[in-house]
Amino acid sequence: MSTLAPAMPLKSVYPTPWRSRALPYAFLLPAILVTLLVVFLPMAEAIITSLYDLILWKPNASRFVGFGNYVKLFADPVFWTALGNTALWIGLTVPLQMGLGLIAALLLNREFPWRGLARALIIIPWALSSVVIALMWRWIYDPNTGVLNDILVHLSIIKSGIPWLADPATALYAVIATLVWQGFPFFAVMILAGLQGIPRSQYEAASIDGASAWRQFRHITLPGIAPVLATAGLLRVIWVANSMDVIFVMTGGGPGYATHTLPLYAFIRARQNLDFGYGTAIAVTFTILLGSIVALYILRTMREVER
């Protein structure tokens, strides 16, 4: 006759209340420590550095100036030019990427032959290295051998080659077009995933009720992908704002200061001019401005979700 094993006491099976409350924090502790060391410690060092007049090739002349570097920003015309270029850079690039990605996602969501191949090929601009894309588009824009001028001349749109990257009036817009081409697949993939989650029954019911394609798009598609657009838009604002590799490779910030953005200007002052105090002051100021925009964006999104 078999005997039943004695039941384990409840105290050994279930953790005590304080342990159950501390367990989530114990799991989060490694990530918090890594974030503090990798993100917040360099940020604190950058803030401290921005309070000094620190030029690397004059280390003995380093001195504490407090907010002197920040005061210099208001009298620096290059800073204001870079700030305006940054606003234009973000304000044009992100909406154009989102609009082009939305169109691509709507097309890829339809049934047509080789749709799987088309969905794979559209990722190519997003998968390529930024340096490769910058070099490729710099060749496309070349006034002598570039394919863009060649096409426009053959179509009789222009009479002679245009120096797209050497003209202050067109350089920034040419770089924006490059980044739009590189970044729209991100929106296309994100929006396509959102479209896949909208039940087909909603479109069928709307069709039975006589709703036009535009009304279906406005009242079913847009609300269905709104969370995706909000998240993807926020991510792209942050990434585009901090992007400087494409600009640096294509124009180096020129001609003059026509394609200077705040991240690029901070990089040039800190790494090329070795003025780390002023360069970090620019970077900290840009971080504060970008953080304020992101905070306002999140608050507005939360209020719309609560409604």
N, C-alpha and C positions, 0 to 999 in steps of 0.2 A: 504493500500500500504506500503510494507516494505521499510525501508530505509537502505542503505548500511552503515556499520560501517566505520568511517574514517580510512584511511590507517595510519599505524604506521610510524613515521618518520624513514628514513634509519639510522639515527645516533643511534637510540635505538636498532636496529636489528643487525647491524654489528659492531664489536668492532673497536675501533680506531687502527691505524697502530701500535702504540707503545704497545698497549695491545696484539695484535696478535703476535707480536714478543716476548713479555715477557712470554706469556702463556706456551710455551714448557719448558722454564727454571723453571717456577713455579711448573710444574708437576715433573720435575727432581730434584728439590731442596730437598725433603725428602730423596730420595735415595742417593743423594750426601752427605747429612749430616750423614746418617747412615754409609756410606762407610768411611767417614773421621773419625768417632768416633770408628768404629769397626776394620778398617783395617789400616789406615794411622797413627792414633794416637799411637797404640801399636808398629807400625814399627818405629816411631820416638823415642819412649821410648826405644826400643831395641837398636837402634843406639847409643843413649846417654849412655845406660848401658854398651855397649861394649867398651866405652872409659874409663871405670873405672876398677880398680882392686877390684872387689866386690865379696868377699867370705862370704856367709851368716853366717857361724859360727864364723867369725871374723869381725863383723860389725864396730867396732871401728878402724879397720885397713884399711878401705876403702879409696882409694885415686885415684885421676885422673891420668891416665897414657897415655892419648891421643891414639895414634895408637900402643901402646905397645903390646896390645893383638893380633893385626894383625901381628905384627912383629914376635911374638912367634909362629904363625902358620907355618911360613916358616922353623922353626927349630924343629917342632913337627913331628916326624915320624908317629905317629898315625893319624895325619891329612892327610898326603899324602897317607897312606894306606886306610883310609876311602874315600878319593877322588877317588882313583883307583877303590875301590869296588863300589862306587856310579856310576862311568862311566860304569862299567861292568853290574851293576844292571839295569841301564836304557837301555844300548845298547843291552842287550839280552832279557830282559823282554818284552819291547814294540814291537819289531819286531816279536817275537814268538807269542805274543798275537794277533797281527794283522794277521799273517799268518794262525794261527789256527782258528781265527774268520772268515777269508775269506773262508777257506775250509768249515767250518760249515755253513756259510751263503749260499754258492753255493749249498750245499747238501739240506738245508732246503728250497731253492727256487724251488726245483724240486717237481713234483707231485708224492706222494707215500702215502700209507695208514697210518693213524694216524699222518699225518704231523702236525696237530694242537697241538697234545699232545707232539710231539718232540720239537716243538717251545716253548712250555711252560716249559718243563723239562730242556732245555738248560740254562734257567735263574737261576737255583738253585745255582750254584757256585757264581754267582754275587749277589744273594739275601742273602746268608749266611753272618753272622758276621765274620769279620776278625779274631777275637779271636777264634771262633769256628773252622774255617778253619785251623788256626795255630795249635790248639790242636789236631785236627783230623789227620793232616799230620805229626805231631810229633809222633803220635802213629804209623802211616804207616811206618815211617822211623826208628822206634825203632829196634836196632840190635838184640834184644832177642825175642820180641813178635810181631814185625812189619810184616804186610802182604807183604810188598814189598820184603824183604829178603826171606820170605817163598816162594813166587812165583819164584824168581830168582834161589833159591836153587833147587826147584823141576824141573825147566827147565834146570838145570845143567849149568847155565850161571855163577854162582859163587859157590864156595865150602862151604863158611861159611858166616855168617851175616856180613854186612859192617856197621860200625857206621857212617851213612851218615852225621849226624849233629855234631858228635864229631871229625871228621877228617877235618883239615883245607883245605885239597885239594878238598873236596866235599861239605862242609857245605853251601857255598854261592850258588852253583849250585842247591842244593836241595831246598833251600828257593826260588830261582828263579823259579824252576819248580812248586812250590806251588802257587806262585803269577800268573804264566802263566795260571794255571788251574782256578784260581779265576777270572782273568780279561778277558779271551778270550770271554765270552758271551757278554760283552759290545760291542766288535767289531762285533760279529756275528749279534746282533740286529741292530746296526747302518748300517752295510753293507747290511743286508737283506732289510732294508727300502730303501736304495739306489737302490738296484736291482729291487725293485717293481716299481721304478719310470722310469726305462728304457723301452721305448715302444717295444712291441713284434714285431712290424712291422720292426724294424731295423734288428732283427735276421732273420726274414722271408726273407727280401730282401737279406741279406748276404748269406743265404742258397741257394737262387735261383741263385746267382752269383757264387756259388761253393766254398764259404769260408769255411775253416775247422773250427772245434770247437776251436782250439787254436787261429786262426786269429780272430774269433768272440770275444773271450775273450780279446784278446790284443787290438783290434780296437773299440770294442763296450762296453764291460763290464768295463774294466779298466778306460777308459775316463768317463764313466757314473758314476762310484763310486769314482772318484778321489777327488771331494770336500768333500765327506764323510770321506774318508781315511785321508785327510789333517786335518780336524777338530777333528776327533776321535783320531788321532795320537798325535796331540798337547795336547789334554786333558789328554790322558794317560801318556804322558811324564811328565806333571806336577804332576799328581796323584801318579805315580810310584816313581818319584823323592822324593816326600814328604812322601811316605809310609814307616813306620817303625814299625807299630804294629805287623805285621806278623813276622818280624825278632826278635823283642823284646820277643815275646811269645815263638818262636821256639828255639832260640839260646841265646838270651840276648846279642847279639853282638859277641859271641864266636864261636868256641874255640879261645882263645886269642883275636885277633882283626880281625879274618878271615871274619866275617860278619858285621863288622862295616861300616856303611854308615854315611855321614855327618849329616843328621837329627838325627840319633840315637846317634852319638858321641856328638852332641850339647845337646841332652836331658840328656845323662849320665853325662856330665860335669856340667850342670846347675842344674839338679834335684837330682842326686845321690851324686855328689861331692860338690854340693852347690856353685860351682864356676860360678856365674851368669855372671860375666864380660867376662870370656873366652868363656863360653858356648854361649852367645849371639853374640860374635865376630865370632864364627864358623857359627852360624845361618845366620848372616848378609852376611858373605862371600858366603855361599851357595846360598842365595837369589840373590845376584848379579850375580853369575855364572849361575844359572838357568834362571834368567831374560834375560841375554845375549843370551843364547841358544834359548829361546822362541822368542826374538826379531829377531834373525837371521832367525829362522824358518818362522816367519810371513812375513818378507821381501822377502824371497825366494818364498813363496807361492803367494804373491801378484804379483811378477814379472812373475811367470808362468801363473797366471790368465790373466795378461795384454797381454801376448803373444797370 
